Amino acid sequence: AVWSMHAPHSIAISSITEIKNQNWNRQWEESIQPIAVTERIIITPSWHPLPDQGQRTVIIIDPKMSFGTGYHESTRLVLRMLEQFLIANSTVLDVGTGTGILAIGAVKLGARLAIGVDVDEWSYVNGKENVERNGLMNYVDIRHGSLEVVRESEFTMILANITRNAIVDLLPAMLDKLQKEGLLLLSGFMADDRAAMEKMLQQHRCTLLSVINENDWIGIAARRG
């Protein structure tokens, strides 16, 4: 008798929750629109298909819980640096890949292979889904974990759009994975962190190539010595 009394309430609550989730998902999807990162790079969700963009690079990203929709300044900063510094047929490691956007972008801009790693399982799943959406399963490898899941080395370029503290902790290990004269593209930190980040890179014998900003966020490109 007790269970039958509670059953209608359970059904009502779950139905209301389902409707709320549907409405929230619809609002969320409607809020994600195509965005031009540069004159050449466009990011769009799959539910906003774009007509042929000619020579422009279109990156399809359907975000879930993962960071990296293209709506954050630090993501755009790394994509802009990728456009400037990427070498054709290079190999790229993306540390803290999130949605996979930077690894996908690297291959679409001319890299031969990109590996993306993330300790977050949501990111790992979402990253693999986005790689499939872009048809790059043979060129972008998303892995669950940190640098310990990357046995490869001698990367041409390493990307890290993560926190300042994470970059500080991981920098020696990232440099071990980077070929001599290889490039680091870093973001995820604020303008107030610039002096400390530049000093740290110089202490690790890296040469600063570029510092760019959008609002209070900065991106740094450096070459390993």
KATAMO-V78657 format. One record per pair of residues at least 4 apart in sequence whose ideal C-beta (glycine too) atoms are under 7 Angstrom apart, sorted by the first residue. I is the first residue (numbers start at 1). J is the second residue. Records with the same first field share a line. If there is no record, write none. Layout:
I->J ; J
This chain:
1->5
2->6
3->7
6->10
7->11
8->12
9->13
10->14
11->15
12->16
13->17
14->18
15->19
16->20
17->21
18->22
19->23
20->24
21->25
22->26
23->27
24->28
25->29
26->30
27->31
28->32
29->47
32->45 ; 63 ; 69
33->48
34->42 ; 43 ; 44 ; 48 ; 50
35->43 ; 70 ; 71
36->42
37->41 ; 43 ; 70 ; 76 ; 79 ; 80
38->80 ; 83
40->56 ; 57 ; 83
41->57 ; 59 ; 79 ; 83 ; 105
42->50 ; 53 ; 56 ; 57 ; 58
43->59 ; 61 ; 70
44->48 ; 50 ; 58 ; 60
45->61 ; 62
46->60 ; 62 ; 133
50->58
53->58
57->108 ; 109
59->101 ; 104 ; 105 ; 108 ; 134
60->130 ; 133 ; 134
61->69 ; 70 ; 99 ; 101 ; 130
62->129 ; 130 ; 133
63->69 ; 99
64->122 ; 126
65->122
66->98 ; 99 ; 122 ; 123 ; 126 ; 127
67->72 ; 98
68->75 ; 98 ; 99 ; 101
69->99
70->75 ; 76 ; 101
73->77 ; 214 ; 215 ; 217
74->78 ; 161 ; 187 ; 188 ; 217 ; 219
75->79 ; 101 ; 161
76->80 ; 214
77->81 ; 187 ; 212 ; 214 ; 217 ; 219
78->82 ; 102 ; 159 ; 161 ; 185 ; 187 ; 219
79->83 ; 102 ; 105
80->84 ; 212
81->85 ; 185 ; 210 ; 212 ; 219 ; 221
82->86 ; 105 ; 106 ; 109 ; 185
83->109
85->183 ; 185 ; 221
86->90 ; 106 ; 109 ; 110 ; 111 ; 157
87->156
88->110
89->112
90->111 ; 112 ; 156 ; 157
91->111 ; 112 ; 113 ; 155 ; 156
92->103 ; 106 ; 111 ; 114 ; 155 ; 156 ; 157 ; 159
93->115 ; 150 ; 155 ; 158 ; 177
94->102 ; 103 ; 114 ; 115 ; 116 ; 159
95->117 ; 147 ; 158 ; 159 ; 160 ; 162 ; 170 ; 174
96->118 ; 160 ; 161 ; 162 ; 166
97->102 ; 103 ; 116 ; 117 ; 118 ; 123 ; 127 ; 142
98->118 ; 123 ; 127
99->126 ; 127 ; 130
100->104 ; 116 ; 127 ; 130 ; 131 ; 140 ; 142
101->105
102->106 ; 159 ; 161
103->107 ; 114 ; 116 ; 140
104->108 ; 130 ; 131 ; 134 ; 136 ; 140
105->109
106->111 ; 114
107->111 ; 114 ; 136 ; 139 ; 140
113->139
114->139 ; 140
115->141 ; 143 ; 150 ; 152
116->127 ; 140 ; 142
117->143 ; 145 ; 146 ; 147 ; 149 ; 150
118->123 ; 124 ; 127 ; 144
119->145 ; 146
120->124
121->125 ; 144
122->126
123->127
124->128 ; 142 ; 144
125->129
126->130
127->131 ; 142
128->132 ; 142
129->133
130->134
131->136 ; 137 ; 140 ; 142
132->137
136->140
143->149
145->149
147->170 ; 173 ; 177
150->177
153->176 ; 177
154->179
155->177 ; 178 ; 179 ; 182
156->179 ; 182
157->182 ; 183 ; 185
158->174 ; 177 ; 178 ; 184
159->185
160->167 ; 170 ; 174 ; 186
161->187 ; 188
162->166 ; 167 ; 188
163->167 ; 188 ; 189
164->168 ; 189 ; 193 ; 197
165->169
166->170
167->171 ; 186
168->200
170->174
171->175 ; 200 ; 204
172->176
173->177
174->178 ; 184
175->204 ; 224
178->182 ; 184 ; 224
180->224
181->223 ; 224
182->224
183->221 ; 223
184->206 ; 222 ; 224
185->219 ; 221
186->219 ; 220
187->217 ; 218 ; 219
189->193 ; 197 ; 218
190->216 ; 217 ; 218
191->213 ; 216 ; 218
193->197
194->198 ; 211 ; 218
195->199
196->200
197->201 ; 220
198->202 ; 208
199->203
200->204
201->206 ; 208 ; 222
202->206
205->225
206->222 ; 223 ; 224 ; 225
207->222 ; 223 ; 225
208->220 ; 222
209->221 ; 222 ; 223
210->221
211->218 ; 220
212->218 ; 219
213->217 ; 218
